[in-house]
Amino acid sequence: MPNLNSTIDLDIKKFFRWWLRELDFLVPEKIRQLVNEKQGFIIVRPKGKQLVLSYVLNARDIPYDESRLGTDITNGQVEYLAALERNASGIAQYRALRAKDERLAKANLIVRLTGQDAIQKELALPSAVKENLVQVVAYELDRYTPFNADQVYFAVKPIEGEHEPGQIRVMLVLTPKETLDALYEDIKAMGMSPLFVDYEAAPNDLEQRYDGYNLLPEQLRDKAANAPRLIYTALVAAVFLLLGIVLVMPVWSEYRTVNVLQEKIDAIEKDAKEVKALQLDIDAMVDETRLLIGEKNAAPSVLDMLNALSALVKDNTWLSYLQYSDGHLQIQGESPAASALLGSLEDSELFANARFVSPVTQDKVSGQERFQITVDVLPAGAAPSAQPNAAAVPSEFAEHRPSWAIVEPVPGWSKEIPSSSAVAAPVTEWLAKYTPSPAIAGGVNGQDR
């Protein structure tokens, strides 16, 4: 069962090394050769007073086959080259071999120690010392081995896999300083520069050598060439740049698209605001028009009122004064029976609340009663038109709704009122016949007729 309380260790260097290996795998072989002149590996194994040289062309995906050379050199396609003496004759033999085989000049050189030259041991340490493994092992080396830190070259490598809670397992590989120093002197005398030194019982993976260990001390290691490193750095930078472009371009395209759409939306919103303002103006005009129409329709037509009044007034009654204002009609005149006229007005569907505004008097000359009556005029919708012959009324008369009108007796107006049969004639003819010459005082809606 996995330990859920264990911490997750994130090795950034290891991640980038893995990432670089994956990129290296994807790079075509020709381009990889241009970037890195080194091709293949030369394995140097000390065997007594000899150095056994073998060539590994490709260590990727080649199974280990010890039987091919009778040795446990490494994983890969191994080709035996030579066994050199560790003296002057061996140096001459190596130089001749290098002049004959150009692969030796381009290959990486690996020194792989045998069991006679190195030892390996597995240690269990507290997990707290993981960040300072080398210092801790160097301090406690005499407890784990017969040597102290001044006598040996050693390397420590964590072992992957499950560990006991609170502990880590590491692999300790060491070799005596005298042994490795003497071997290094012989190799340098032949003109060899080793990339690293490992142990054949725990060999490094040649394709993942960045994750391996190296028994060769720092002062004896060759400095890596700057050109491949710069090229790899440039390639990595180019990859990051392209990756950034791939990530940024869709966002930038979406940003431009959003800006274009926003500009269109702003233009549409501006037009919409103008349309809305126009709609509000139209609605205001419609409301005002409806209010005017309502006020106009609230009052009856003057022609309807005059026609109704002409039908109610008898032949023996005549009017000397007529005024209409704010829904009230006031009339003055003479009649044999003023109370009868008051009753007729009260019974009309167009008039209501008929009343005398002054006492009724008797005219001594004509013997008729003088009266002054005020009556309320009902709204147009409340009473139907009383016009006998409405079809004959011109539209310009029928549509007028005066705010007030005054009719007073004028010279030339006969006191003889036409009979009811004459009222039945078209209103236009009646108005043309009985209209006084000066015109009605006050006019209609402020205009003379």
VOPAGU-2260 file (C-alpha; in pm, 1 decimal, decimal comma):
REM VOPAGU-2260
SITE   aa  ch    i         X         Y         Z
SITE  MET   A    0       0,0       0,0       0,0
SITE  PRO   A    1     149,2     338,1     -94,4
SITE  ASN   A    2     244,1     578,2     179,9
SITE  LEU   A    3      19,2     880,5     142,8
SITE  ASN   A    4     217,0    1077,3     397,1
SITE  SER   A    5     535,2    1070,2     192,4
SITE  THR   A    6     652,5    1393,2      32,8
SITE  ILE   A    7     683,6    1441,1    -340,0
SITE  ASP   A    8    1036,8    1526,2    -446,4
SITE  LEU   A    9    1063,2    1728,8    -764,8
SITE  ASP   A   10    1410,5    1722,4    -916,8
SITE  ILE   A   11    1420,9    2009,5   -1165,5
SITE  LYS   A   12    1764,3    1916,5   -1299,3
SITE  LYS   A   13    1655,2    1560,0   -1358,1
SITE  PHE   A   14    1345,3    1676,8   -1539,2
SITE  PHE   A   15    1541,2    1900,9   -1773,9
SITE  ARG   A   16    1792,8    1625,3   -1841,6
SITE  TRP   A   17    1510,7    1393,5   -1935,9
SITE  TRP   A   18    1359,5    1662,8   -2150,8
SITE  LEU   A   19    1689,3    1723,7   -2330,1
SITE  ARG   A   20    1727,0    1350,4   -2393,5
SITE  GLU   A   21    1382,2    1342,5   -2548,4
SITE  LEU   A   22    1468,6    1639,7   -2768,8
SITE  ASP   A   23    1797,3    1472,4   -2863,0
SITE  PHE   A   24    1608,0    1160,8   -2962,1
SITE  LEU   A   25    1382,0    1362,2   -3195,0
SITE  VAL   A   26    1669,3    1543,9   -3364,9
SITE  PRO   A   27    1776,7    1375,2   -3692,8
SITE  GLU   A   28    2109,2    1194,8   -3682,7
SITE  LYS   A   29    2277,3    1424,7   -3934,6
SITE  ILE   A   30    2187,6    1735,1   -3738,1
SITE  ARG   A   31    2298,4    1568,8   -3415,1
SITE  GLN   A   32    2634,9    1490,7   -3576,0
SITE  LEU   A   33    2674,5    1853,4   -3677,5
SITE  VAL   A   34    2603,4    1968,8   -3323,7
SITE  ASN   A   35    2815,0    1707,6   -3148,5
SITE  GLU   A   36    3126,5    1566,5   -3312,0
SITE  LYS   A   37    3149,4    1286,2   -3058,0
SITE  GLN   A   38    3001,3     961,0   -3186,0
SITE  GLY   A   39    3000,7     632,0   -3002,7
SITE  PHE   A   40    3194,0     532,6   -2690,8
SITE  ILE   A   41    3535,5     373,9   -2623,5
SITE  ILE   A   42    3531,9     163,5   -2308,2
SITE  VAL   A   43    3871,0     127,7   -2135,6
SITE  ARG   A   44    3891,5    -153,5   -1879,9
SITE  PRO   A   45    4208,5    -206,3   -1673,4
SITE  LYS   A   46    4301,7    -572,2   -1667,2
SITE  GLY   A   47    4623,4    -634,6   -1482,6
SITE  LYS   A   48    4895,4    -441,8   -1666,9
SITE  GLN   A   49    4682,3    -401,2   -1978,7
SITE  LEU   A   50    4406,8    -169,8   -2095,4
SITE  VAL   A   51    4130,2    -344,3   -2290,6
SITE  LEU   A   52    3965,0    -112,8   -2546,5
SITE  SER   A   53    3617,7    -176,0   -2689,2
SITE  TYR   A   54    3397,4      40,1   -2912,1
SITE  VAL   A   55    3025,1      87,7   -2855,5
SITE  LEU   A   56    2849,4     232,4   -3158,2
SITE  ASN   A   57    2502,9     277,6   -3016,9
SITE  ALA   A   58    2395,3     210,8   -2661,5
SITE  ARG   A   59    2027,4     279,7   -2724,2
SITE  ASP   A   60    1788,9     -16,8   -2713,7
SITE  ILE   A   61    2067,3    -282,1   -2751,0
SITE  PRO   A   62    2037,8    -570,6   -2501,7
SITE  TYR   A   63    2334,4    -658,8   -2284,8
SITE  ASP   A   64    2537,5    -949,6   -2423,6
SITE  GLU   A   65    2840,8   -1036,4   -2210,2
SITE  SER   A   66    2924,8   -1343,7   -2411,5
SITE  ARG   A   67    3031,8   -1143,2   -2713,1
SITE  LEU   A   68    3359,2   -1034,8   -2553,8
SITE  GLY   A   69    3363,0   -1246,6   -2245,0
SITE  THR   A   70    3330,2    -927,2   -2039,5
SITE  ASP   A   71    3053,6    -722,0   -1880,1
SITE  ILE   A   72    3143,8    -399,9   -2053,2
SITE  THR   A   73    2809,1    -226,9   -2108,3
SITE  ASN   A   74    2480,1    -243,1   -2282,9
SITE  GLY   A   75    2516,5    -185,0   -2651,8
SITE  GLN   A   76    2668,3    -302,6   -2974,2
SITE  VAL   A   77    3025,6    -379,3   -2861,4
SITE  GLU   A   78    3327,4    -421,4   -3087,2
SITE  TYR   A   79    3660,8    -532,7   -2945,8
SITE  LEU   A   80    3948,9    -305,2   -3051,0
SITE  ALA   A   81    4273,9    -394,3   -2874,0
SITE  ALA   A   82    4451,7    -476,9   -2549,0
SITE  LEU   A   83    4725,0    -219,1   -2479,5
SITE  GLU   A   84    5019,5    -253,4   -2246,5
SITE  ARG   A   85    5049,7      19,3   -1989,1
SITE  ASN   A   86    5393,7     126,1   -2108,9
SITE  ALA   A   87    5563,9     291,3   -2404,0
SITE  SER   A   88    5476,5      10,3   -2645,2
SITE  GLY   A   89    5109,7      45,3   -2554,5
SITE  ILE   A   90    5126,7     417,4   -2620,9
SITE  ALA   A   91    5274,0     356,9   -2966,1
SITE  GLN   A   92    5016,4      87,3   -3037,5
SITE  TYR   A   93    4729,0     320,2   -2939,1
SITE  ARG   A   94    4859,3     602,3   -3157,7
SITE  ALA   A   95    4882,9     365,9   -3453,9
SITE  LEU   A   96    4534,8     236,0   -3386,0
SITE  ARG   A   97    4397,0     589,9   -3364,0
SITE  ALA   A   98    4563,3     689,5   -3689,1
SITE  LYS   A   99    4414,8     384,1   -3856,2
SITE  ASP   A  100    4063,8     407,6   -3709,9
SITE  GLU   A  101    3913,6     758,2   -3716,1
SITE  ARG   A  102    3633,5     650,0   -3483,4
SITE  LEU   A  103    3870,0     669,9   -3188,8
SITE  ALA   A  104    3914,5    1045,5   -3238,6
SITE  LYS   A  105    3538,8    1111,6   -3239,8
SITE  ALA   A  106    3431,1     872,8   -2964,0
SITE  ASN   A  107    3375,1     953,8   -2596,5
SITE  LEU   A  108    3619,7     776,6   -2368,8
SITE  ILE   A  109    3482,4     588,9   -2065,0
SITE  VAL   A  110    3699,8     421,9   -1799,3
SITE  ARG   A  111    3522,0     127,0   -1638,9
SITE  LEU   A  112    3685,9     -22,1   -1329,7
SITE  THR   A  113    3672,5    -392,5   -1246,6
SITE  GLY   A  114    3616,8    -562,0    -913,6
SITE  GLN   A  115    3992,9    -554,7    -848,4
SITE  ASP   A  116    4001,6    -175,3    -854,7
SITE  ALA   A  117    3670,6     -66,3    -693,4
SITE  ILE   A  118    3406,8    -176,7    -445,5
SITE  GLN   A  119    3033,7    -111,8    -420,3
SITE  LYS   A  120    2809,5    -101,2    -113,2
SITE  GLU   A  121    2446,4     -17,3     -42,5
SITE  LEU   A  122    2370,9     209,1     254,9
SITE  ALA   A  123    2053,2     301,8     440,4
SITE  LEU   A  124    2057,0     663,4     561,8
SITE  PRO   A  125    1804,2     897,2     723,5
SITE  SER   A  126    1602,1    1088,8     467,0
SITE  ALA   A  127    1702,6    1413,8     637,0
SITE  VAL   A  128    2057,1    1383,2     490,2
SITE  LYS   A  129    1935,4    1363,8     130,1
SITE  GLU   A  130    2048,0    1716,3      49,5
SITE  ASN   A  131    2400,7    1656,2     187,3
SITE  LEU   A  132    2471,1    1295,9      92,8
SITE  VAL   A  133    2832,8    1343,9      -9,9
SITE  GLN   A  134    2927,7    1534,0     307,1
SITE  VAL   A  135    2752,1    1285,6     534,5
SITE  VAL   A  136    2902,6     979,1     364,5
SITE  ALA   A  137    3249,3    1137,9     365,8
SITE  TYR   A  138    3220,2    1201,9     738,9
SITE  GLU   A  139    3101,8     846,0     814,1
SITE  LEU   A  140    3306,3     665,6     544,1
SITE  ASP   A  141    3537,9     493,1     793,2
SITE  ARG   A  142    3232,1     335,0     954,9
SITE  TYR   A  143    3111,2     178,2     629,2
SITE  THR   A  144    3448,6      86,1     469,3
SITE  PRO   A  145    3807,7      18,8     575,9
SITE  PHE   A  146    3905,8     358,8     426,3
SITE  ASN   A  147    3861,5     720,2     520,5
SITE  ALA   A  148    3772,6    1006,2     286,6
SITE  ASP   A  149    4137,9    1099,8     228,5
SITE  GLN   A  150    4229,8     757,5      93,3
SITE  VAL   A  151    3966,2     699,8    -172,4
SITE  TYR   A  152    3765,6     858,6    -450,7
SITE  PHE   A  153    3399,3     780,6    -396,1
SITE  ALA   A  154    3059,3     856,3    -544,6
SITE  VAL   A  155    2712,1     831,4    -393,2
SITE  LYS   A  156    2397,2     771,8    -597,3
SITE  PRO   A  157    2041,7     744,8    -459,3
SITE  ILE   A  158    1864,2     418,8    -540,4
SITE  GLU   A  159    1517,8     458,9    -687,0
SITE  GLY   A  160    1228,6     257,5    -550,4
SITE  GLU   A  161    1037,2     224,4    -227,3
SITE  HIS   A  162    1214,6     305,3      97,7
SITE  GLU   A  163    1146,9     254,6     459,6
SITE  PRO   A  164     965,7     544,6     622,9
SITE  GLY   A  165    1218,8     810,4     717,9
SITE  GLN   A  166    1505,9     645,4     530,0
SITE  ILE   A  167    1664,4     643,0     186,1
SITE  ARG   A  168    1885,1     383,1      18,2
SITE  VAL   A  169    2200,7     493,2    -160,2
SITE  MET   A  170    2475,0     318,5    -355,1
SITE  LEU   A  171    2834,8     386,5    -250,7
SITE  VAL   A  172    3111,4     320,2    -507,2
SITE  LEU   A  173    3474,8     390,1    -421,8
SITE  THR   A  174    3826,0     320,9    -546,4
SITE  PRO   A  175    4162,1     387,6    -383,5
SITE  LYS   A  176    4321,6     713,1    -488,1
SITE  GLU   A  177    4650,7     541,6    -571,8
SITE  THR   A  178    4479,3     299,9    -811,2
SITE  LEU   A  179    4281,1     563,8    -997,9
SITE  ASP   A  180    4566,4     816,1   -1007,1
SITE  ALA   A  181    4801,9     559,5   -1161,0
SITE  LEU   A  182    4538,5     453,3   -1414,1
SITE  TYR   A  183    4469,1     814,2   -1502,9
SITE  GLU   A  184    4837,8     885,8   -1561,2
SITE  ASP   A  185    4868,4     589,5   -1798,9
SITE  ILE   A  186    4558,0     692,6   -1991,0
SITE  LYS   A  187    4668,8    1055,6   -2022,8
SITE  ALA   A  188    5009,9     937,8   -2144,2
SITE  MET   A  189    4840,3     761,4   -2432,8
SITE  GLY   A  190    4654,5    1079,7   -2521,2
SITE  MET   A  191    4316,5     973,0   -2382,4
SITE  SER   A  192    4076,5    1206,8   -2199,3
SITE  PRO   A  193    3809,3    1012,4   -2008,4
SITE  LEU   A  194    3458,0    1151,4   -1986,3
SITE  PHE   A  195    3387,9     970,6   -1659,5
SITE  VAL   A  196    3497,5     668,6   -1453,9
SITE  ASP   A  197    3245,5     412,1   -1326,8
SITE  TYR   A  198    3233,3      57,9   -1193,4
SITE  GLU   A  199    3147,2    -241,4   -1411,8
SITE  ALA   A  200    2921,4    -395,7   -1144,8
SITE  ALA   A  201    2713,1     -75,1   -1147,7
SITE  PRO   A  202    2774,6      79,6   -1491,3
SITE  ASN   A  203    2625,4     409,6   -1595,0
SITE  ASP   A  204    2368,5     415,5   -1871,8
SITE  LEU   A  205    2562,0     563,8   -2163,1
SITE  GLU   A  206    2249,2     727,2   -2305,5
SITE  GLN   A  207    2159,9     878,2   -1967,0
SITE  ARG   A  208    2507,6     955,0   -1837,5
SITE  TYR   A  209    2391,4    1287,3   -1691,5
SITE  ASP   A  210    2207,2    1089,4   -1423,8
SITE  GLY   A  211    2504,5     866,7   -1349,7
SITE  TYR   A  212    2795,6     897,2   -1111,7
SITE  ASN   A  213    3161,0     972,6   -1173,6
SITE  LEU   A  214    3452,0     848,1    -966,4
SITE  LEU   A  215    3687,5    1085,1   -1140,5
SITE  PRO   A  216    3751,2    1386,3    -914,9
SITE  GLU   A  217    3660,9    1732,8   -1033,0
SITE  GLN   A  218    4018,7    1847,2   -1080,7
SITE  LEU   A  219    4092,2    1560,2   -1321,7
SITE  ARG   A  220    3788,4    1600,9   -1544,3
SITE  ASP   A  221    3817,5    1763,5   -1885,6
SITE  LYS   A  222    3619,6    2078,3   -1939,0
SITE  ALA   A  223    3331,8    2032,5   -2174,3
SITE  ALA   A  224    3347,6    2210,5   -2507,0
SITE  ASN   A  225    3154,0    2534,1   -2517,6
SITE  ALA   A  226    3033,5    2507,7   -2878,1
SITE  PRO   A  227    2794,4    2213,2   -2830,2
SITE  ARG   A  228    2667,4    2363,7   -2509,2
SITE  LEU   A  229    2600,5    2696,2   -2680,1
SITE  ILE   A  230    2428,2    2521,2   -2969,2
SITE  TYR   A  231    2211,4    2318,6   -2734,4
SITE  THR   A  232    2133,1    2631,3   -2537,2
SITE  ALA   A  233    2034,1    2811,0   -2857,1
SITE  LEU   A  234    1816,4    2518,1   -2959,6
SITE  VAL   A  235    1648,9    2511,2   -2621,1
SITE  ALA   A  236    1590,6    2885,9   -2638,4
SITE  ALA   A  237    1446,9    2846,2   -2989,7
SITE  VAL   A  238    1216,2    2570,3   -2867,7
SITE  PHE   A  239    1096,8    2788,5   -2581,1
SITE  LEU   A  240    1050,5    3079,7   -2819,0
SITE  LEU   A  241     846,5    2869,8   -3061,3
SITE  LEU   A  242     647,0    2728,7   -2772,0
SITE  GLY   A  243     577,5    3081,1   -2649,0
SITE  ILE   A  244     469,1    3185,4   -2997,9
SITE  VAL   A  245     240,1    2882,6   -3024,6
SITE  LEU   A  246      84,7    2972,7   -2689,9
SITE  VAL   A  247      65,0    3347,3   -2746,8
SITE  MET   A  248     -53,1    3364,2   -3109,0
SITE  PRO   A  249    -400,8    3212,4   -3049,2
SITE  VAL   A  250    -446,1    3442,2   -2750,9
SITE  TRP   A  251    -334,1    3741,9   -2955,8
SITE  SER   A  252    -564,6    3641,5   -3240,5
SITE  GLU   A  253    -855,6    3606,4   -3000,0
SITE  TYR   A  254    -765,4    3944,1   -2848,8
SITE  ARG   A  255    -772,4    4110,5   -3192,2
SITE  THR   A  256   -1100,9    3941,5   -3275,7
SITE  VAL   A  257   -1252,4    4055,0   -2947,0
SITE  ASN   A  258   -1137,4    4412,7   -3014,0
SITE  VAL   A  259   -1293,8    4409,9   -3361,5
SITE  LEU   A  260   -1618,1    4269,9   -3223,0
SITE  GLN   A  261   -1612,9    4526,3   -2941,4
SITE  GLU   A  262   -1577,2    4809,6   -3194,1
SITE  LYS   A  263   -1875,1    4674,0   -3388,1
SITE  ILE   A  264   -2073,9    4638,5   -3066,7
SITE  ASP   A  265   -1989,3    4996,7   -2968,5
SITE  ALA   A  266   -2109,5    5122,3   -3306,9
SITE  ILE   A  267   -2428,9    4917,0   -3278,6
SITE  GLU   A  268   -2483,8    5042,3   -2923,1
SITE  LYS   A  269   -2444,3    5400,9   -3044,1
SITE  ASP   A  270   -2703,5    5342,3   -3317,6
SITE  ALA   A  271   -2927,1    5165,0   -3067,0
SITE  LYS   A  272   -2908,8    5464,6   -2829,8
SITE  GLU   A  273   -3001,8    5698,9   -3113,7
SITE  VAL   A  274   -3290,5    5473,3   -3214,6
SITE  LYS   A  275   -3402,1    5453,1   -2853,2
SITE  ALA   A  276   -3391,8    5833,8   -2822,8
SITE  LEU   A  277   -3598,5    5865,3   -3141,2
SITE  GLN   A  278   -3840,3    5605,2   -3008,9
SITE  LEU   A  279   -3878,4    5800,8   -2685,6
SITE  ASP   A  280   -3947,8    6118,0   -2886,2
SITE  ILE   A  281   -4202,8    5931,1   -3095,9
SITE  ASP   A  282   -4367,6    5788,8   -2785,5
SITE  ALA   A  283   -4379,5    6137,1   -2630,0
SITE  MET   A  284   -4537,0    6278,1   -2947,3
SITE  VAL   A  285   -4785,6    5991,2   -2956,9
SITE  ASP   A  286   -4877,8    6053,4   -2592,0
SITE  GLU   A  287   -4923,0    6425,8   -2658,0
SITE  THR   A  288   -5128,2    6351,8   -2966,7
SITE  ARG   A  289   -5348,1    6108,9   -2774,9
SITE  LEU   A  290   -5390,5    6369,4   -2500,2
SITE  LEU   A  291   -5492,6    6632,1   -2753,4
SITE  ILE   A  292   -5728,4    6389,6   -2924,4
SITE  GLY   A  293   -5871,1    6293,8   -2586,6
SITE  GLU   A  294   -5926,3    6658,4   -2494,5
SITE  LYS   A  295   -6077,9    6721,2   -2834,6
SITE  ASN   A  296   -6309,3    6421,4   -2810,9
SITE  ALA   A  297   -6405,6    6510,2   -2454,5
SITE  ALA   A  298   -6602,3    6813,5   -2579,7
SITE  PRO   A  299   -6894,6    6781,6   -2824,3
SITE  SER   A  300   -6889,3    6935,5   -3167,1
SITE  VAL   A  301   -7013,8    7294,3   -3183,5
SITE  LEU   A  302   -7233,1    7201,5   -3480,4
SITE  ASP   A  303   -7381,7    6910,1   -3286,0
SITE  MET   A  304   -7450,3    7141,4   -2992,7
SITE  LEU   A  305   -7611,4    7406,9   -3218,9
SITE  ASN   A  306   -7820,2    7148,5   -3403,0
SITE  ALA   A  307   -7942,4    7000,6   -3075,0
SITE  LEU   A  308   -8022,2    7348,4   -2937,2
SITE  SER   A  309   -8208,8    7443,9   -3258,7
SITE  ALA   A  310   -8421,2    7131,1   -3228,7
SITE  LEU   A  311   -8510,1    7207,1   -2866,6
SITE  VAL   A  312   -8595,5    7577,6   -2910,8
SITE  LYS   A  313   -8964,7    7624,3   -3023,1
SITE  ASP   A  314   -9083,0    7853,6   -3300,4
SITE  ASN   A  315   -9210,8    8109,4   -3050,6
SITE  THR   A  316   -8876,4    8138,0   -2874,1
SITE  TRP   A  317   -8576,5    8331,0   -2987,4
SITE  LEU   A  318   -8223,0    8373,6   -2849,7
SITE  SER   A  319   -8037,8    8700,1   -2808,9
SITE  TYR   A  320   -7717,2    8568,4   -2647,2
SITE  LEU   A  321   -7527,9    8240,5   -2651,6
SITE  GLN   A  322   -7192,2    8159,5   -2491,0
SITE  TYR   A  323   -7009,2    7825,4   -2456,2
SITE  SER   A  324   -6701,8    7783,3   -2234,6
SITE  ASP   A  325   -6545,5    7495,5   -2036,2
SITE  GLY   A  326   -6839,5    7260,2   -2091,5
SITE  HIS   A  327   -7103,8    7514,1   -1991,1
SITE  LEU   A  328   -7355,7    7673,0   -2230,7
SITE  GLN   A  329   -7524,1    8000,2   -2133,3
SITE  ILE   A  330   -7818,9    8134,7   -2333,8
SITE  GLN   A  331   -8037,0    8444,6   -2307,3
SITE  GLY   A  332   -8358,5    8518,1   -2490,9
SITE  GLU   A  333   -8739,4    8546,3   -2476,6
SITE  SER   A  334   -8998,1    8272,3   -2468,3
SITE  PRO   A  335   -9368,2    8245,5   -2379,8
SITE  ALA   A  336   -9281,3    7974,9   -2122,7
SITE  ALA   A  337   -8917,3    7980,4   -2007,3
SITE  SER   A  338   -8975,3    7691,8   -1767,1
SITE  ALA   A  339   -9083,9    7471,6   -2056,5
SITE  LEU   A  340   -8755,6    7547,9   -2232,1
SITE  LEU   A  341   -8571,5    7457,9   -1911,4
SITE  GLY   A  342   -8748,2    7120,8   -1902,5
SITE  SER   A  343   -8666,0    7053,1   -2268,9
SITE  LEU   A  344   -8298,3    7121,4   -2206,7
SITE  GLU   A  345   -8299,8    6894,2   -1899,7
SITE  ASP   A  346   -8456,2    6608,8   -2098,4
SITE  SER   A  347   -8195,9    6634,8   -2377,8
SITE  GLU   A  348   -7919,4    6368,3   -2396,4
SITE  LEU   A  349   -7663,5    6637,3   -2481,6
SITE  PHE   A  350   -7742,7    6878,9   -2198,5
SITE  ALA   A  351   -7773,8    6833,0   -1826,6
SITE  ASN   A  352   -7821,9    7033,1   -1506,1
SITE  ALA   A  353   -8018,6    7316,3   -1674,2
SITE  ARG   A  354   -8085,0    7608,4   -1437,2
SITE  PHE   A  355   -8177,1    7978,2   -1433,4
SITE  VAL   A  356   -7890,7    8208,1   -1344,4
SITE  SER   A  357   -8116,7    8510,5   -1297,7
SITE  PRO   A  358   -8484,6    8568,3   -1228,1
SITE  VAL   A  359   -8726,2    8543,2   -1518,7
SITE  THR   A  360   -8879,1    8882,1   -1614,0
SITE  GLN   A  361   -9176,6    8979,8   -1827,7
SITE  ASP   A  362   -9121,5    9193,7   -2138,4
SITE  LYS   A  363   -9396,9    9458,9   -2143,9
SITE  VAL   A  364   -9380,3    9510,3   -2519,7
SITE  SER   A  365   -9386,7    9149,8   -2642,3
SITE  GLY   A  366   -9541,8    8995,5   -2336,8
SITE  GLN   A  367   -9281,7    8715,6   -2334,3
SITE  GLU   A  368   -9056,8    8602,2   -2053,4
SITE  ARG   A  369   -8697,4    8705,3   -2055,5
SITE  PHE   A  370   -8465,8    8430,8   -1928,8
SITE  GLN   A  371   -8095,2    8350,6   -1873,1
SITE  ILE   A  372   -8022,3    7977,1   -1856,6
SITE  THR   A  373   -7696,1    7788,6   -1794,4
SITE  VAL   A  374   -7673,2    7422,8   -1890,1
SITE  ASP   A  375   -7385,8    7167,6   -1874,4
SITE  VAL   A  376   -7284,1    7013,8   -2207,3
SITE  LEU   A  377   -7211,3    6642,4   -2179,7
SITE  PRO   A  378   -6896,7    6492,4   -2335,9
SITE  ALA   A  379   -6911,9    6369,5   -2691,1
SITE  GLY   A  380   -6906,9    6001,1   -2597,7
SITE  ALA   A  381   -7187,1    6042,9   -2347,8
SITE  ALA   A  382   -7447,9    6174,1   -2591,9
SITE  PRO   A  383   -7514,4    6090,0   -2957,6
SITE  SER   A  384   -7528,2    6357,7   -3217,5
SITE  ALA   A  385   -7864,8    6527,9   -3245,3
SITE  GLN   A  386   -7804,5    6660,2   -3595,5
SITE  PRO   A  387   -8099,1    6571,7   -3816,6
SITE  ASN   A  388   -7904,2    6572,5   -4140,8
SITE  ALA   A  389   -7542,0    6507,5   -4038,3
SITE  ALA   A  390   -7438,7    6382,9   -4380,7
SITE  ALA   A  391   -7480,9    6733,5   -4518,1
SITE  VAL   A  392   -7244,4    6898,5   -4265,6
SITE  PRO   A  393   -6903,4    6982,2   -4411,2
SITE  SER   A  394   -6611,1    6814,6   -4245,0
SITE  GLU   A  395   -6433,3    7141,7   -4164,9
SITE  PHE   A  396   -6729,3    7236,8   -3945,7
SITE  ALA   A  397   -6783,8    6895,8   -3792,9
SITE  GLU   A  398   -6426,4    6862,9   -3669,2
SITE  HIS   A  399   -6402,4    7197,5   -3484,5
SITE  ARG   A  400   -6403,8    7189,9   -3105,5
SITE  PRO   A  401   -6400,5    7556,1   -2987,4
SITE  SER   A  402   -6277,8    7643,9   -2643,8
SITE  TRP   A  403   -6540,6    7920,7   -2616,8
SITE  ALA   A  404   -6785,4    8114,4   -2834,5
SITE  ILE   A  405   -7009,8    8413,5   -2780,0
SITE  VAL   A  406   -7317,6    8502,5   -2981,3
SITE  GLU   A  407   -7477,2    8843,3   -2920,3
SITE  PRO   A  408   -7765,6    9018,8   -3094,6
SITE  VAL   A  409   -7646,6    9241,1   -3372,6
SITE  PRO   A  410   -7823,7    9489,7   -3596,9
SITE  GLY   A  411   -7999,6    9325,2   -3882,7
SITE  TRP   A  412   -8081,2    8999,9   -3695,3
SITE  SER   A  413   -8451,6    8942,3   -3707,8
SITE  LYS   A  414   -8620,7    8838,3   -3386,3
SITE  GLU   A  415   -8837,3    8597,7   -3577,6
SITE  ILE   A  416   -8683,2    8255,3   -3525,0
SITE  PRO   A  417   -8722,0    8008,7   -3812,6
SITE  SER   A  418   -8961,8    7724,5   -3763,6
SITE  SER   A  419   -8856,4    7369,6   -3679,0
SITE  SER   A  420   -8913,5    7265,5   -4038,1
SITE  ALA   A  421   -8653,2    7516,0   -4146,0
SITE  VAL   A  422   -8409,2    7374,5   -3890,1
SITE  ALA   A  423   -8442,3    7039,2   -4055,6
SITE  ALA   A  424   -8283,3    7185,0   -4368,4
SITE  PRO   A  425   -7908,5    7137,2   -4414,0
SITE  VAL   A  426   -7714,6    7323,7   -4147,2
SITE  THR   A  427   -7492,4    7486,4   -4403,9
SITE  GLU   A  428   -7790,2    7647,2   -4574,6
SITE  TRP   A  429   -7929,4    7759,5   -4239,0
SITE  LEU   A  430   -7601,8    7914,6   -4137,7
SITE  ALA   A  431   -7564,5    8088,7   -4474,1
SITE  LYS   A  432   -7916,9    8229,5   -4447,1
SITE  TYR   A  433   -7913,1    8348,1   -4089,1
SITE  THR   A  434   -7550,5    8441,2   -4032,5
SITE  PRO   A  435   -7518,9    8813,7   -3944,6
SITE  SER   A  436   -7297,6    9025,1   -4160,4
SITE  PRO   A  437   -7038,8    9134,9   -3897,3
SITE  ALA   A  438   -6949,5    8772,1   -3789,1
SITE  ILE   A  439   -6989,1    8606,6   -3455,7
SITE  ALA   A  440   -6821,1    8801,4   -3179,5
SITE  GLY   A  441   -6521,1    8622,1   -3037,5
SITE  GLY   A  442   -6493,1    8370,0   -3320,7
SITE  VAL   A  443   -6407,7    7999,3   -3290,2
SITE  ASN   A  444   -6074,7    7896,5   -3142,6
SITE  GLY   A  445   -5952,1    8251,0   -3173,9
SITE  GLN   A  446   -6033,5    8274,5   -3550,3
SITE  ASP   A  447   -6320,0    8458,7   -3722,9
SITE  ARG   A  448   -6566,9    8262,2   -3931,7
